[in-house]
Each structure stands twice: as C-alpha cells, then as structure tokens.
C-alpha cells in the first residue's frame, strides 16, 4: 500500500501542470492549425469556438430563422443542443445529435456567421458552453477564437494573439479553398475583421496581457514551436 501511495504521489509531482491557453486572432492567422497541433503535442484538450458559432448559424439557417433579424435570432438562441468533442486529433461537433463538422464550413454559413454571432443572446449562450467545457478539462485545454482572452476566459493562464498581414492571410485561405481568388478572399477577410472588431458584444480584440505573435513570415511549424515554448514556460512556473 505504501509503495502504491508513494508512486501515485510521485506521478502527481511530475505530471505537467494543467493550463488554460487562449489563442485569439482574425481568420487566416493559423489559429486552428496551431491550436490543434499544440494541444496534441502537449496532451491538452482543444476547443474551436468558431465552430460553435458556425454550428448555431447552420442550425438557424436550417430551421427557417431569419439570421438578419436580431430579435428572431435571440429568441432561437437557446434551442439547438451543441456538443463539442475536444480531442485535438479528431475534434467533433454535433447539433441536436447530428454531425455538423462538414455542413458548418459552407460558404453560406461563412457569410452569415458574423451576423448571428453579433447577437448578445447568442454570445451569452455560447460563452457559457465554452466556459463549461474549459472548466471540465482536467489536463488543461487550448481554446481558440476571437474573444477568449478578453471575454470568455479572462483568467486564462496564457493568452496568445496571432496576427498576420491581410495578404498572407488571404493567400492561406485561398490555398484552403479550391478555385478561390486571393483578392476576393482578402476583401472578404477585411470585411469579416471589421464586423468582428466592431460588434458591441465581445468584439475581436487583443487582451492587454496577451503575447502577440505575427505569423506573416513564419511557417506553421515555426508558429507551433513558438506557442509550445510559451505554454511550457507557463507550465514550469505554475
């Protein structure tokens, strides 16, 4: 019995400290790829908060909600059941039990998600869901989005804000979508930035205590290595 207790105690002392990592930034900065890779490498859970806003937008479009009518969106905000899987190797999202990982990535959802996510009742509902998931992550979690460090998890152990030039972001996004035009993509990204940064409720913004990482001239691997180092440094002093 004594040996078992000592072994368990030693394991507890050597186990890495659980950390909550908030990674924010606009589209095309490498948030998702970086966040998933960092979480997988360090044994943390992972949450794509943007997918949750896409999911509720997809549900509303499928259920005849006028997404340009803020009152109608607010009334419907509590209805869908959204469940996010937090395995970085295979993140999942379901809406009312249906796999939504593919449908939420359509252009129709992309063009409507800013309007839906700007409605305060939607943000309140999704923010509560995000906080619940983060609190349940025993080993720690990487949460990526646009208002994680400022609004959702202001007490996160580490806050990182990824940036990149509009040109670099557009080139990356165009590479992800077959047949897309870089200039058109750039204009769409700038429009999305303005909508996300200008909304009254939880706008896209860098937290005062966030570490800013400009990914314009960095490879994805370099960004991942940078963030992993920051997380490990934070773990070491917890």
Secondary structure, DSSP 8 states (H G I E B T S, - for coil): -HHHHHHHHHHHHHS---EEEEEEE-TTSSHHHHHHHHHHHHT-EEEEHHHHHHHHHHHHHHTT--TT-HHHHHHHTTTS-EEE---TTS--EEETTEE-TTGGGSHHHHHHHHHHHTSHHHHHHHHHHHHHHHHT-TTEEEEEESSIIIII-TT-SEEEEEE--HHHHHHHHHHHSTT--HHHHHHHHHHHHHHHHH-SSS-S---TT-EEEE-TT--HHHHHHHHHHHHHHHHHT-
